[in-house]
Amino acid sequence: MSTAVDATRDGVAARRARAARRLDRTYYWMVLPAFVLFFVLHTIPVLQGVFYSLTNSPGYGTWNFVGLSNYTSLFDDPRVVEAYLFTFQFALLTTVLVNVIGLAIALGLNARIRLKNTLRGVFFIPYVLALLVIGYVFSYLFNFSLPAIGQALGVEALSTSLLADPERAWLGIVVMTVWQGAAFTIIITSPGCRPCPASSTRPPRSTARADGASSGASRCR
């Protein structure tokens, strides 16, 4: 009897092993096309770009190795340094604004206000829109709508296109970035801004400590 049971167990184990091997092969066949496309369309061009960055190739014709001289020339150019500095300042400003505005809106959406679900949907729209669509919308807004409003109100600063002014164009990019990025912050922070239910059997501080929060953070909550 025990021999029959052992044989049955061995047969079940063998079938499970074969099923696992079939699953593994299926997984590899599903991943292989994506891996090949990624390697051909992304990895190879990146490696080619790194290779040609060490040469003086103009993109055609003959070329010679120049080592790291292209990189040294890059950072000797004040325009490149200025561009990097602007990018750093832009990233710092938008990161702060996205988190502050997103957290403020998330707190407001968790307050006792009407139409909370409707407002959540409205604030979620920027996150699901394509960046190209957002670019077109804000381009029309800054080039046509805002100047028309400025002319109607007699506000000279708004009477011309914001994007056409080299000194103020970055403001339009910041507004667009914050408008889209704040939606994701609202989604992430909104659950944490909800008040603890009155029926909870555990104190909020104990729950926070169980989730890994420090003593100072649990007191703040």
N, C-alpha and C positions, 0 to 999 in steps of 0.2 A: 504494500500500500504506500509506504513511504517512498519507494522507488518511483511509483507513478506520480506522486505529488511533486517529487524533485524534478522529474522530467517535464511536468507541466510548468513548473516555475522556470526551468531553464528555457523552455520554448517561449514563454511570455517575455522573459528577459531578452532573448535573441530577437524577437519581433520588435521590442521597444528599441533595441540597439539599431536594427535596420531602419526603423522609422526615423530615428534621430539622424542617421547618416543621410537618409533621403532629404530630410529637412535641411541639413547642412549644405548639401549639394544645391538644393533649390535656392537657399539663401545666397550662395556664391554666384549662381547664375543670374539672380536678380540684381546683385550689387555690381557684377562685372561690367555691364554696359555703362552705368553711371561712372564707374571708376575709369574706364577707358576714355570716355568723353571728357572727364575732368582732367585727366593726365594730358590728353592731346590738346585740348582747348585752353587749358590754364597752366599746368605745370611746365610744359615744353616752352610756351611763349615767355614765361617768367625766367626760365633758365637762359633762353636766348637773349632776353633783355639784359640780364646780368652779364652775360658774355660780351655783348656788344658795348656795354657801358665801360668796358676796359679797353676799348679800341677807339680810333678816330673815325669810324665808319659813318658816312652821312646817310646811310640807308641803301646805298647802291655803290657799285664800283669797287675799287680796291680799298684796303684799310690796313692799318698797322696797330700793334699793341701799344698802348700809352700808359698802361698801369692805372694808378689811382688819380692821375692828373685831372680827369674829368670831375671827380668828386672834390678835389681841392679847388678847382676853378669855380665849382658850383657854390661853395661856401665863401669864396672870396668876392662873389657878386653881392653887392648890398641889396639889390632887389630881391634876391632869394632869401636873405636873412630877414628882410622886412616882411616878406610873405609868410615865413615861418612864425614870426612874432605876431602878425595879425591873426594867423590861424590859432595860435595858442590863446590869445586874448578872446577871440570869438568862441572857442570851445569853453573857456572858463566862464564867460558871461552867459552863454546859452545853457550850460549845465546848471548854474545856480538858478537862473530864471525858470527853467523847466521844472526843477525839483520844488522850488518855492511855490510857484503858481499851481503846479499839479497837486501838491499837498494841500494848499489852501482850498482848491476846488473840491478835493476829495473830502475834506472836513465839512465843507458846506453841503455836499451831497449826502452826507450821513447825518445831517441835522434834521430836525423835525420841520420839513418844508413840504409843500405840495409838489406833485409832478416829479418826484425824485427819479423814478424809473425813466420817464421821458427825457429828463435832463441828462441822465447817465448815457442814454443812447445818443443824444446830441453831442456830448463831449467825446464820445467814442468814435464818431465819424472821422475825424482827422487821421486816426490810426489806421483805418482800413482803406483810405484813399491812396491811390498811387502817387508817387512823388511827381510824376509828370503832370498829372491833373492838378495837384496843388500848385505847381509852378505856373501853369497857365492861369489859374484862378487869381493868384496873387500878382502875376504880371498885369492882368487886366485891371485889378484893383488899384495898383500903384500907378499905372500909366494912364488910366481913364477915369475911374470912379473917384479916387481921392482928389485929383486935380479939379474935377468938376465941382466937388463939394467945397474945396478951398476957394475956387473962384466965386461960387455962389455966396459964401460967407465972407468973402473979402480977406481971407487969410493968405498972405503972400507966400508963406513957407510951404503951404500945401497946394499952391496953384500950379506948380510944375511937377513933372514926374519925379518921384523919389528915386527911382532906379537910374535916371539920367544925370543925377548929381553925384559926382565922384566922392564928395565929402559925406554924403548921407546914404548912399546906396547900401552900405552895410547894415543900416537900421532895418531896411526891408527884409534882408536875409535873416536877421535875428528874429524879427516878428514871425516870419514864416516857419523858421525852425522851432521856435517856442510853441507856436500854435499846433504844430504836428507832434512834437515831443511830449508836451504836457499830457496828451491823451494817454500815452503809455504809463506815465507816472501816476495818473489817476487810477488806472486799472490796477497797478501794483499796490498802491498805498490805500486804496479805498477799503479793502477788507480789514486792514489793521486799524482803521479809524472808526470802525463800528463799536459801539459801546457793548460791554459785556451784558448778556441777558440776565434779568433779575432772577431767573430760575436756576442759574448756575450753582452747582453744589460746591465749587471750589472758589476761594477768593481770587480776584484778578492777579494779585501779586504772586500767589502760589502757582497759578497757571503760567505766568510769565517766567518764573524761575524754572518750571518744568520744561519749558520750551527752549531753555538755554540762555535767557536774558540775565545780565548781571544784576546785582542788587540795586545799583544806581538806576539802571534802565527800568527795572520793575517798579521802583518808587515813582519814576516819572509817569509811568502808565497808570 
